[in-house]
């Protein structure tokens, strides 16, 4: 079942049975290698997470890791859910939006869009992004983007992305403390708080919105804010695949433009975000001046005994690599909880 | 699961979820009625096999047989697999490439391309083909061919086709003894050997490649070699659906042209060919000067108790009518071993 967070359920019901393109927008930041800030990846190699996610969802293989035995033993990447859905009910295309990564995914044939963006710096010292340029690239790309199916599912892989999202929203003046989620069950509040405080100190009273974002944001948030505007302008059916990070994208878009018509846009996420008690995605979405559609997949691992998957139900990991929107897409196309659970379990042996 | 024989797995992963046209290229040769050479059909009526295969995969009915009770009791045609996949996850089009058959399939509405080709003679006395003309028809047709889906699956039905394939490859100078498969578990080596020896005796030292093929090949091999070249030239995504016969197509193309860019081409076959111990498809493909992608469907009838289907797992029949590529297509589109097995079983009662 698909549950509503806010907006009009007819938007998502009207996508039932329609074909989708899945695009993974990925970027790396130096912020992600701050110890203890995220558990989205292999300690010491967190910067490879977007690369490995992209390789895995497209090809079923993890290619940019020399020692395959190093894959994490704890919480598995939500990319497993994305790949399982793609195996059961394939997307028409799998694409990469490369927004500046440490290592390019080793993929052939799959369409990978490049924008000349580099991975950004640690926000504690200033992310060093040209936010205006990145934002405008997003707008332009959405205008020209050739959609080869009925709608686009736009996902993200940005380790420590909730930190940059929270920091971006705070810098833009939103009152959003405690409303962004974390890949940890117990939020790493102390470290995160310290990083964010350091980052915000770099902001000048005279900084405009772009100057602020250039210091504390990440390329995914800024580019996709532009992409959302471009997509809304042409009415392209778009599903933002993510939790509070994608809410952050909308908050940025909301600050940089007015009169946004998001009729053909929805945010779709997991139950672990939709029902998360330590974050408030609904409150974040309601800070937008425009109307938003947002839903979550009523899916959990209740049917599994696998301890790694049980961690999701206990609040670890929660979302990423479009897992929530993929579950929604699966439910919209006749997949059931049982078959999805079994397909994910196959990866874990 | 899809397993690699050679090449780049991303080619086939990128076809996941995409739509396909299925085309059956068919021809009959007088060679096929040599007793004991093939078990692909009804003894005495082997020349009807392509016709019946075409009718069955398109319509679900066998029409060009007066006495339906005569259908074989032994190994069922691989067309059952093709039809089962089409029922579970339909192709966008089913088409016939009529390359010269004894009896035209009784089909309406289905697109059937004709090329003014007649069934060829027994290779023991010379096949009597105008190889250059057939080859050029293949190239021209590929240039103009209107693909109405994301990719084309090109299958074959040519009884005793592995004999003409082996003979063609030998005539062109490939060292390929023992590398071509057979529809028999125990290869009919004696008869086949005798037929091939007789055929090769017709070849003159001064014969060029076309003259050789005119004597010992079949229309499917030659036409599709041309088709492959035309398709590669325009970059049309193409799956050659077959085992060592389709490898023979590539070997012919390799001899008749240079600098072939087969980036958008793959050969897909069954596990029974991919893991066959009495033939070597991988070695055949590696004789090509260009890079080839080739895969097989990791599917067998382990989940079935039906004795006729068990014969496949014992090495009879192995491939044909695009069965292997259809299984790959099924796996690429979310079908599982269980559902495919049950669908095939339904035909057998």
Interface residues (C-beta under 8 A of the other chain):
Chain A: X58 X59 X60 X61 X86 X87 X88 X89 X90 X91 X92 X93 X94 X107 X108 X109 X110
Chain B: X8 X9 X10 X11 X13 X14 X16 X17 X18 X332 X333 X334
